[in-house]
């Protein structure tokens, strides 16, 4: 149980860092647009993919989590 809780804490910290990085990317883009800087569409699209974790084809980088992983943690 303690190992699983350790995994959960690590996962939460990792998720927090990922969301902070997403927010930073979006905020940087917002600041540039508000400063009337011309931002190419290709760069906006690249930043959007980075911020939302999209593949090159536009699908989300995500995978389902099984109940086994919920209770016992992810196998590495």
Phi and psi in degrees as a GROMACS rama.xvg file:
@    title "Ramachandran Plot"
@    xaxis  label "Phi"
@    yaxis  label "Psi"
@TYPE xy
-64.588  -35.9573  UNK-2
-65.7472  -41.9577  UNK-3
-63.9288  -40.0456  UNK-4
-64.6  -36.6627  UNK-5
-63.2758  -42.6167  UNK-6
-61.2351  -43.1837  UNK-7
-62.7493  -43.7713  UNK-8
-60.944  -42.9936  UNK-9
-64.4101  -40.0911  UNK-10
-64.9111  -42.356  UNK-11
-63.1671  -42.9685  UNK-12
-63.3747  -41.4465  UNK-13
-64.5451  -43.8272  UNK-14
-62.8667  -41.5665  UNK-15
-60.5116  -43.7648  UNK-16
-63.4832  -39.7758  UNK-17
-65.2105  -43.7508  UNK-18
-66.9834  -36.0337  UNK-19
-64.6963  -41.5853  UNK-20
-63.4679  -41.7074  UNK-21
-60.5061  -46.713  UNK-22
-62.6839  -37.9939  UNK-23
-64.8097  -42.8959  UNK-24
-61.776  -46.9815  UNK-25
-66.3658  -43.3297  UNK-26
-63.754  -39.0961  UNK-27
-61.4242  -43.7004  UNK-28
-65.3012  -41.8329  UNK-29
-60.6074  -45.6267  UNK-30
-61.3611  -40.384  UNK-31
-65.9915  -40.4632  UNK-32
-69.2291  -40.8777  UNK-33
-65.232  -28.0003  UNK-34
-82.3606  10.9784  UNK-35
62.5285  25.0531  UNK-36
-78.759  138.596  UNK-37
-81.3122  117.032  UNK-38
-110.681  119.825  UNK-39
-60.9861  148.293  UNK-40
-58.9434  -36.6574  UNK-41
-62.7866  -38.0628  UNK-42
-70.9236  -38.2452  UNK-43
-61.715  -44.3722  UNK-44
-64.1618  -41.2132  UNK-45
-62.6971  -44.1827  UNK-46
-65.557  -36.3408  UNK-47
-63.4507  -43.1625  UNK-48
-64.4378  -40.8319  UNK-49
-63.2087  -45.0952  UNK-50
-68.0477  -37.1474  UNK-51
-100.255  1.00732  UNK-52
67.8488  46.9541  UNK-53
-96.9648  145.96  UNK-54
-72.9453  173.984  UNK-55
-62.6352  -28.9075  UNK-56
-86.7812  3.38914  UNK-57
92.1696  3.06532  UNK-58
-90.0296  149.332  UNK-59
-67.1882  141.269  UNK-60
-85.4673  100.366  UNK-61
-155.517  157.722  UNK-62
-146.344  150.336  UNK-63
-69.5617  152.055  UNK-64
-110.255  124.858  UNK-65
-82.5358  162.136  UNK-66
-64.2969  -31.8552  UNK-67
-59.5982  -43.4611  UNK-68
-66.4275  -33.9943  UNK-69
-61.3622  -44.2754  UNK-70
-86.8989  -35.3398  UNK-71
-112.035  -4.93843  UNK-72
88.7219  166.899  UNK-73
-84.005  136.833  UNK-74
-78.6932  139.678  UNK-75
